[in-house]
């Protein structure tokens, strides 16, 4: 068991566990493992090495050495943020969950931790990360359809069937990809702020998912809540009663970026109001230590990184607040007329009611002001 080791040591142990060849890429190693006739032996070795299947150890390795933040906007979802999404989604037995832009499967794994009797349809554009996604599902004995696919253009290169068995799932490559989506719920952490022909695409992922599911939870940058360029997209979701709740979170939930994010909760059951929650007061911090990479002067140095997290109790309280549509000191119910008056902004501050304490108000004297 090496779950307490440094990331570099863990990565090297994984390569050894998978009998990696010299010069073989991590993606190729994982694809060879899941394609092997003896894949179960590799899964056994992995579970002996890293028995806590609640954690996605492959994601940590991939994000540190291989994630393309600049070109593909790859910021993989942290466990705490994924758990928030899973609890807000509220999966139940029999659900088919669509994971759009799934990466290594952080959101799907969080949903699975919440309710294991569900299946998944996952789509990911980066073919090099798909082997990690398939491995994560197979070693946990999950059911899924995984597509190498451009979510917005619907161009599909490959499709795999992940079928649960006695201990591990089997993986079969489909000869003819089936692009039909029959899902009940959806989750997504899409690449932020993509632009096509001058149009911001953040909300396009939301609308696409909601065309194929009854309920969805989506991680987006907080800029989408008030940007002028995306006003019509917000208006569409609000006026059609699709947007159910907005949860704003502080920066620090991602390992590679400090951008502040929000979670949009959408539902096909129409509503004439939106619950807006500022969840910053529910978050805490976790210190993560990582030994430096490179020369000896760096490898002997310990770097500390502060990550935002939310405890299980706080996550449950947040989900209950959304379910009950309850107004508190951190949540406000906003109705259609108010949205129309304020340009469909989703910033809670636009709708908060301030009531001054008249008895304790102290006014400066005119002489003091003049002086």
Phi, psi and omega in degrees: 000123184234023185295346179263000182282167174296154184301319180297317179295322179296317180298315180295322178294323177295316178300320178293318179301325183265009180053048182297139178275156180298128179082358181283130181291155181300319179299317180293324178300311182294320179296321178296321180297311184286342179269351183290146175292345180249034185299327180300325179295321177293319178297319177299316181296321179296314182294329176290322180287315185227081189286344182275094183282002173286342182255143177262090182288330179295322180299317181301316179294316183295316183295322184290319187255336192235346185298138180257088181288323186286308185279315186251007177055042186272102171238104188282144188292131176287160181298318182295316178295321178296321179294323176301313179298316182298318181289325177290329178290322180058065179291150177231164180308134177093351179297147169248114188256126178267119179251103185270127185062061196279343181058229178272000174102022184304315182290318178297318180295325177293320176297319179296321177296327181283321182206112188275345180270053177228162175238169189226149166238116185241138177231133182216132183283324185280104183295336182287338180266346182299321176304324178292321177298314180296317178300313181302320179288316185294318183290341178260005176060046182261165175252130181198157165248127182239127181239138167274105197208144168274112189301318188276325179271345181068020175281118185246124181269314184215157176219141180233144173255125177252114190241121183294149180230208180291321183230316180231159177279152170262156182235127179234133177275130182279138178287321181235103180302137178254115187271004179289141179243114177239089186232158177258327181220163183216152176221153177196140165238079185285165175298134186281141167060034171293146181232135176228118182053041178080003182254128175290137187255004183308309184283345178295325177293322179296310183295322178299313181297320183286345173287343186238011180208167181265338181211144181209153176231131190226132178267123181221161176291149184297341178301334182291346184283341185217356184297138180296326183294339183246018180299317182295326178293318177295318179301318180299312182293321182286312184293331179270006175067023183273323182283122185259318182204155175230128177243117178264140183231150179286166174294155177115000179277345177257149180285331189254355180211147179262015184297139175284141184232166174228160174243119176267129177252118182244150182211141181287344175283110192295144178224154179256016178211162180232132176271118180253124186239129170262102189266013183301322182291346179271353185264153174233190181234148178231131180267125178246132180255137180220127177287140183295159178255160173105224185290170183300326180296337178263321184294336179270005181255134179263124178259135179250132181234132178270125178244138174283139178219166174228132183290158177305320180295320179291322178297316178297320179296320178296314180297321179293323178299318179291317181298318182272354180052053189261131175276133179222192178288350177242002183227146182222133174273126182241132183257168189305314183301320179295320177298316181298322181290334186245027173065028176062030173292144178249019176276125185300326182302335180291340189239005180284143180260122179255122179242103182294147177276095187299328184291332185251011179285128179250120180262141175286146178286156179299320180298320179295319180297315181296318179295000000 
